[in-house]
Amino acid sequence: MANTYVNAKVDLTSTGVTTLYTCAALTTGIVKSILVSEDSGNADTITVTLTTAASAVFSLFKTKSVGANATVELLTEPLVVQTGEILKVTAATANRLHVVASILEIT
């Protein structure tokens, strides 16, 4: 088994659902951190979901508040993402939030 540390990052320039991370075939992703930074000086909210390989959608954070010019760590414990699963993020307002996830991939 190989261990590789990666990060996934996205600037939420729209209010559409945006893929943050997709777990590759024959891989397990251990998400250690999901940081959300607000950079416009206006408080906002973010929604985070996990979509399974069978396309079922699970809500992880629903309209989680992020203060103006603040950074929020969403996870208090690691999150396991299995092969084919997708972490998706959605901002309430465009051009305010940046998201960075730190992930250990095990193959």
HELIX and SHEET records of a PDB file:
SHEET    1   A 4 ASN A   3  LEU A  12  0                                        
SHEET    2   A 4 LEU A  97  ILE A 106 -1                                        
SHEET    3   A 4 THR A  28  GLU A  38 -1                                        
SHEET    4   A 4 THR A  71  GLU A  73 -1                                        
SHEET    1   B 4 ASN A   3  LEU A  12  0                                        
SHEET    2   B 4 LEU A  97  ILE A 106 -1                                        
SHEET    3   B 4 THR A  28  GLU A  38 -1                                        
SHEET    4   B 4 LEU A  79  VAL A  81 -1                                        
SHEET    1   C 4 THR A  18  THR A  22  0                                        
SHEET    2   C 4 ILE A  86  ALA A  91 -1                                        
SHEET    3   C 4 ASP A  44  THR A  51 -1                                        
SHEET    4   C 4 VAL A  57  VAL A  66 -1                                        
END                                                                             
